[in-house]
Amino acid sequence: MVTEMTLDELKQVTIDYYVNLQRIKKANTDHNPELEYQLKIYKNKLSSLGIPSEEYEM
């Protein structure tokens, strides 16, 4: 059985993932290029969904 996410569910999952990446960044004291890349990707995803990422940055 295939179920699809609603737009609101997709937005919430994307926000949650971005916030989790922000927590990892805050806890991680080393420079991590992959983490920075993932943050950039999810920042763009939030933007494409009409969500300003600045509201979720630590």
N, CA, C and O atoms as a printed pandas DataFrame, in Angstrom:
     atom_number atom_name residue_name chain_id  residue_number  x_coord  y_coord  z_coord
0              1         N          MET        A               1    0.832   -1.170    0.000
1              2        CA          MET        A               1    0.000    0.000    0.000
2              3         C          MET        A               1    0.882    1.240    0.000
3              4         O          MET        A               1    1.760    1.380    0.851
4              5         N          VAL        A               2    0.656    2.124   -0.936
5              6        CA          VAL        A               2    1.439    3.350   -1.050
6              7         C          VAL        A               2    0.607    4.516   -0.530
7              8         O          VAL        A               2   -0.513    4.750   -0.983
8              9         N          THR        A               3    1.176    5.241    0.426
9             10        CA          THR        A               3    0.501    6.442    0.901
10            11         C          THR        A               3    1.386    7.636    0.608
11            12         O          THR        A               3    2.610    7.556    0.713
12            13         N          GLU        A               4    0.772    8.725    0.245
13            14        CA          GLU        A               4    1.525    9.931   -0.078
14            15         C          GLU        A               4    1.400   10.931    1.058
15            16         O          GLU        A               4    0.384   10.990    1.750
16            17         N          MET        A               5    2.457   11.717    1.235
17            18        CA          MET        A               5    2.443   12.767    2.236
18            19         C          MET        A               5    1.674   13.970    1.718
19            20         O          MET        A               5    1.699   14.286    0.528
20            21         N          THR        A               6    1.003   14.621    2.627
21            22        CA          THR        A               6    0.390   15.888    2.264
22            23         C          THR        A               6    1.486   16.945    2.235
23            24         O          THR        A               6    2.594   16.706    2.717
24            25         N          LEU        A               7    1.188   18.097    1.679
25            26        CA          LEU        A               7    2.171   19.180    1.638
26            27         C          LEU        A               7    2.558   19.609    3.041
27            28         O          LEU        A               7    3.728   19.886    3.305
28            29         N          ASP        A               8    1.592   19.668    3.941
29            30        CA          ASP        A               8    1.897   20.044    5.326
30            31         C          ASP        A               8    2.817   19.026    5.998
31            32         O          ASP        A               8    3.719   19.403    6.746
32            33         N          GLU        A               9    2.594   17.749    5.735
33            34        CA          GLU        A               9    3.470   16.718    6.294
34            35         C          GLU        A               9    4.876   16.835    5.725
35            36         O          GLU        A               9    5.856   16.704    6.459
36            37         N          LEU        A              10    4.982   17.080    4.428
37            38        CA          LEU        A              10    6.291   17.250    3.792
38            39         C          LEU        A              10    7.024   18.439    4.385
39            40         O          LEU        A              10    8.221   18.360    4.658
40            41         N          LYS        A              11    6.315   19.536    4.585
41            42        CA          LYS        A              11    6.928   20.728    5.188
42            43         C          LYS        A              11    7.441   20.411    6.588
43            44         O          LYS        A              11    8.556   20.793    6.941
44            45         N          GLN        A              12    6.633   19.716    7.387
45            46        CA          GLN        A              12    7.035   19.412    8.761
46            47         C          GLN        A              12    8.244   18.489    8.806
47            48         O          GLN        A              12    9.149   18.699    9.613
48            49         N          VAL        A              13    8.273   17.484    7.962
49            50        CA          VAL        A              13    9.421   16.567    7.909
50            51         C          VAL        A              13   10.683   17.320    7.506
51            52         O          VAL        A              13   11.751   17.085    8.072
52            53         N          THR        A              14   10.573   18.218    6.536
53            54        CA          THR        A              14   11.722   18.992    6.074
54            55         C          THR        A              14   12.213   19.938    7.161
55            56         O          THR        A              14   13.419   20.074    7.364
56            57         N          ILE        A              15   11.299   20.588    7.856
57            58        CA          ILE        A              15   11.668   21.474    8.971
58            59         C          ILE        A              15   12.375   20.664   10.049
59            60         O          ILE        A              15   13.430   21.067   10.538
60            61         N          ASP        A              16   11.803   19.532   10.420
61            62        CA          ASP        A              16   12.404   18.692   11.466
62            63         C          ASP        A              16   13.820   18.259   11.098
63            64         O          ASP        A              16   14.717   18.290   11.940
64            65         N          TYR        A              17   14.022   17.860    9.859
65            66        CA          TYR        A              17   15.347   17.418    9.415
66            67         C          TYR        A              17   16.334   18.581    9.477
67            68         O          TYR        A              17   17.466   18.415    9.930
68            69         N          TYR        A              18   15.906   19.756    9.021
69            70        CA          TYR        A              18   16.789   20.926    9.041
70            71         C          TYR        A              18   17.158   21.293   10.473
71            72         O          TYR        A              18   18.315   21.604   10.756
72            73         N          VAL        A              19   16.192   21.259   11.368
73            74        CA          VAL        A              19   16.466   21.575   12.775
74            75         C          VAL        A              19   17.435   20.555   13.374
75            76         O          VAL        A              19   18.321   20.925   14.145
76            77         N          ASN        A              20   17.278   19.283   13.029
77            78        CA          ASN        A              20   18.210   18.262   13.514
78            79         C          ASN        A              20   19.624   18.518   13.007
79            80         O          ASN        A              20   20.588   18.355   13.756
80            81         N          LEU        A              21   19.759   18.915   11.745
81            82        CA          LEU        A              21   21.080   19.260   11.213
82            83         C          LEU        A              21   21.665   20.452   11.959
83            84         O          LEU        A              21   22.865   20.487   12.230
84            85         N          GLN        A              22   20.831   21.422   12.288
85            86        CA          GLN        A              22   21.293   22.587   13.054
86            87         C          GLN        A              22   21.814   22.162   14.428
87            88         O          GLN        A              22   22.827   22.678   14.898
88            89         N          ARG        A              23   21.118   21.222   15.067
89            90        CA          ARG        A              23   21.576   20.725   16.379
90            91         C          ARG        A              23   22.929   20.031   16.262
91            92         O          ARG        A              23   23.803   20.216   17.109
92            93         N          ILE        A              24   23.096   19.236   15.217
93            94        CA          ILE        A              24   24.365   18.548   14.998
94            95         C          ILE        A              24   25.467   19.571   14.788
95            96         O          ILE        A              24   26.558   19.430   15.340
96            97         N          LYS        A              25   25.193   20.597   13.997
97            98        CA          LYS        A              25   26.193   21.632   13.738
98            99         C          LYS        A              25   26.597   22.322   15.032
99           100         O          LYS        A              25   27.780   22.571   15.262
100          101         N          LYS        A              26   25.623   22.631   15.874
101          102        CA          LYS        A              26   25.918   23.319   17.133
102          103         C          LYS        A              26   26.757   22.442   18.058
103          104         O          LYS        A              26   27.647   22.942   18.747
104          105         N          ALA        A              27   26.481   21.140   18.079
105          106        CA          ALA        A              27   27.208   20.222   18.953
106          107         C          ALA        A              27   28.584   19.864   18.405
107          108         O          ALA        A              27   29.477   19.493   19.167
108          109         N          ASN        A              28   28.762   19.970   17.089
109          110        CA          ASN        A              28   30.000   19.578   16.438
110          111         C          ASN        A              28   30.946   20.770   16.377
111          112         O          ASN        A              28   30.614   21.793   15.780
112          113         N          THR        A              29   32.109   20.649   16.982
113          114        CA          THR        A              29   33.069   21.755   16.990
114          115         C          THR        A              29   34.038   21.709   15.811
115          116         O          THR        A              29   34.734   22.689   15.545
116          117         N          ASP        A              30   34.089   20.587   15.107
117          118        CA          ASP        A              30   34.980   20.467   13.951
118          119         C          ASP        A              30   34.274   20.954   12.690
119          120         O          ASP        A              30   33.046   20.950   12.610
120          121         N          HIS        A              31   35.070   21.374   11.707
121          122        CA          HIS        A              31   34.508   21.749   10.405
122          123         C          HIS        A              31   34.103   20.478    9.683
123          124         O          HIS        A              31   34.896   19.546    9.546
124          125         N          ASN        A              32   32.862   20.449    9.223
125          126        CA          ASN        A              32   32.338   19.256    8.571
126          127         C          ASN        A              32   31.723   19.660    7.236
127          128         O          ASN        A              32   30.585   20.127    7.202
128          129         N          PRO        A              33   32.456   19.491    6.131
129          130        CA          PRO        A              33   31.947   19.909    4.823
130          131         C          PRO        A              33   30.646   19.213    4.425
131          132         O          PRO        A              33   29.789   19.837    3.800
132          133         N          GLU        A              34   30.481   17.949    4.767
133          134        CA          GLU        A              34   29.244   17.233    4.423
134          135         C          GLU        A              34   28.054   17.823    5.164
135          136         O          GLU        A              34   26.979   17.984    4.586
136          137         N          LEU        A              35   28.236   18.142    6.426
137          138        CA          LEU        A              35   27.166   18.761    7.207
138          139         C          LEU        A              35   26.781   20.114    6.606
139          140         O          LEU        A              35   25.597   20.427    6.482
140          141         N          GLU        A              36   27.771   20.906    6.238
141          142        CA          GLU        A              36   27.503   22.206    5.614
142          143         C          GLU        A              36   26.743   22.039    4.299
143          144         O          GLU        A              36   25.844   22.822    3.995
144          145         N          TYR        A              37   27.101   21.029    3.530
145          146        CA          TYR        A              37   26.430   20.753    2.261
146          147         C          TYR        A              37   24.970   20.348    2.498
147          148         O          TYR        A              37   24.068   20.825    1.809
148          149         N          GLN        A              38   24.748   19.470    3.470
149          150        CA          GLN        A              38   23.387   19.041    3.801
150          151         C          GLN        A              38   22.531   20.214    4.288
151          152         O          GLN        A              38   21.354   20.316    3.942
152          153         N          LEU        A              39   23.124   21.091    5.087
153          154        CA          LEU        A              39   22.399   22.279    5.543
154          155         C          LEU        A              39   21.998   23.155    4.365
155          156         O          LEU        A              39   20.885   23.678    4.322
156          157         N          LYS        A              40   22.906   23.312    3.412
157          158        CA          LYS        A              40   22.614   24.120    2.226
158          159         C          LYS        A              40   21.469   23.501    1.417
159          160         O          LYS        A              40   20.577   24.210    0.950
160          161         N          ILE        A              41   21.501   22.188    1.258
161          162        CA          ILE        A              41   20.445   21.495    0.514
162          163         C          ILE        A              41   19.091   21.687    1.189
163          164         O          ILE        A              41   18.105   22.022    0.533
164          165         N          TYR        A              42   19.049   21.475    2.490
165          166        CA          TYR        A              42   17.773   21.586    3.190
166          167         C          TYR        A              42   17.306   23.030    3.309
167          168         O          TYR        A              42   16.103   23.285    3.376
168          169         N          LYS        A              43   18.225   23.967    3.336
169          170        CA          LYS        A              43   17.847   25.381    3.315
170          171         C          LYS        A              43   17.153   25.698    1.987
171          172         O          LYS        A              43   16.156   26.419    1.962
172          173         N          ASN        A              44   17.674   25.167    0.903
173          174        CA          ASN        A              44   17.049   25.358   -0.407
174          175         C          ASN        A              44   15.702   24.646   -0.492
175          176         O          ASN        A              44   14.764   25.177   -1.087
176          177         N          LYS        A              45   15.590   23.450    0.095
177          178        CA          LYS        A              45   14.313   22.748    0.102
178          179         C          LYS        A              45   13.252   23.545    0.861
179          180         O          LYS        A              45   12.112   23.662    0.411
180          181         N          LEU        A              46   13.639   24.090    2.014
181          182        CA          LEU        A              46   12.699   24.912    2.768
182          183         C          LEU        A              46   12.258   26.115    1.944
183          184         O          LEU        A              46   11.077   26.460    1.908
184          185         N          SER        A              47   13.210   26.738    1.295
185          186        CA          SER        A              47   12.897   27.897    0.458
186          187         C          SER        A              47   11.922   27.526   -0.653
187          188         O          SER        A              47   10.987   28.275   -0.937
188          189         N          SER        A              48   12.134   26.379   -1.278
189          190        CA          SER        A              48   11.249   25.960   -2.368
190          191         C          SER        A              48    9.836   25.650   -1.863
191          192         O          SER        A              48    8.876   25.689   -2.633
192          193         N          LEU        A              49    9.712   25.340   -0.563
193          194        CA          LEU        A              49    8.406   25.100    0.034
194          195         C          LEU        A              49    7.789   26.381    0.605
195          196         O          LEU        A              49    6.700   26.356    1.177
196          197         N          GLY        A              50    8.510   27.509    0.438
197          198        CA          GLY        A              50    8.004   28.790    0.921
198          199         C          GLY        A              50    8.218   29.021    2.406
199          200         O          GLY        A              50    7.515   29.820    3.024
200          201         N          ILE        A              51    9.200   28.312    2.986
201          202        CA          ILE        A              51    9.472   28.415    4.421
202          203         C          ILE        A              51   10.818   29.118    4.608
203          204         O          ILE        A              51   11.835   28.631    4.115
204          205         N          PRO        A              52   10.843   30.262    5.315
205          206        CA          PRO        A              52   12.120   30.939    5.560
206          207         C          PRO        A              52   12.958   30.154    6.586
207          208         O          PRO        A              52   12.527   29.952    7.721
208          209         N          SER        A              53   14.129   29.726    6.183
209          210        CA          SER        A              53   14.968   28.897    7.056
210          211         C          SER        A              53   15.528   29.686    8.253
211          212         O          SER        A              53   15.906   29.100    9.267
212          213         N          GLU        A              54   15.573   30.995    8.124
213          214        CA          GLU        A              54   16.126   31.818    9.201
214          215         C          GLU        A              54   15.371   31.625   10.513
215          216         O          GLU        A              54   15.944   31.787   11.591
216          217         N          GLU        A              55   14.087   31.279   10.427
217          218        CA          GLU        A              55   13.288   31.074   11.626
218          219         C          GLU        A              55   13.730   29.846   12.411
219          220         O          GLU        A              55   13.393   29.709   13.587
220          221         N          TYR        A              56   14.477   28.956   11.775
221          222        CA          TYR        A              56   14.850   27.697   12.398
222          223         C          TYR        A              56   16.340   27.575   12.661
223          224         O          TYR        A              56   16.808   26.510   13.064
224          225         N          GLU        A              57   17.094   28.641   12.442
225          226        CA          GLU        A              57   18.538   28.592   12.661
226          227         C          GLU        A              57   18.843   28.868   14.127
227          228         O          GLU        A              57   18.186   29.680   14.779
228          229         N          MET        A              58   19.847   28.177   14.619
229          230        CA          MET        A              58   20.247   28.332   16.026
230          231         C          MET        A              58   21.269   29.422   16.147
231          232         O          MET        A              58   21.736   29.710   17.249
